[in-house]
Amino acid sequence: MNLVNSQIVKLIDSLQIKKGEFAESLQISQAFVSQICSGVRQPSDRTISDICRIYNVRRQWLEEGKGPMRQPETEDDEIVDAVLAGEDEFVKAVIRGIAKTPGGWEKMREVFLAIQAELDKQK
């Protein structure tokens, strides 16, 4: 097994997810992920790029084992993490609901714009 394969195994372990979930997130088969994890097959460049993008993994860590696994978080990432780590279940449910609903963010934009327009009328 080469380094990329073993790094992918480490990533899956660190995510604490099943190979099937990992495969689904990358839109590849679970069998292919199992073959990668066992060293039988190598991930394509596209699969490596998708892993880095979807899981915020540094390509250098994945391919060379150098440096930290993850890209540094942005201020926005920290805000989202803080909200989701908070105790307000309503806020978390709203954010998850919007994120999982197709067009959810655009619908929320429309709601907020309508509220703002109503507030502007009252001035």
Beta strands, then each sheet from edge to edge (+ up, - down):
end
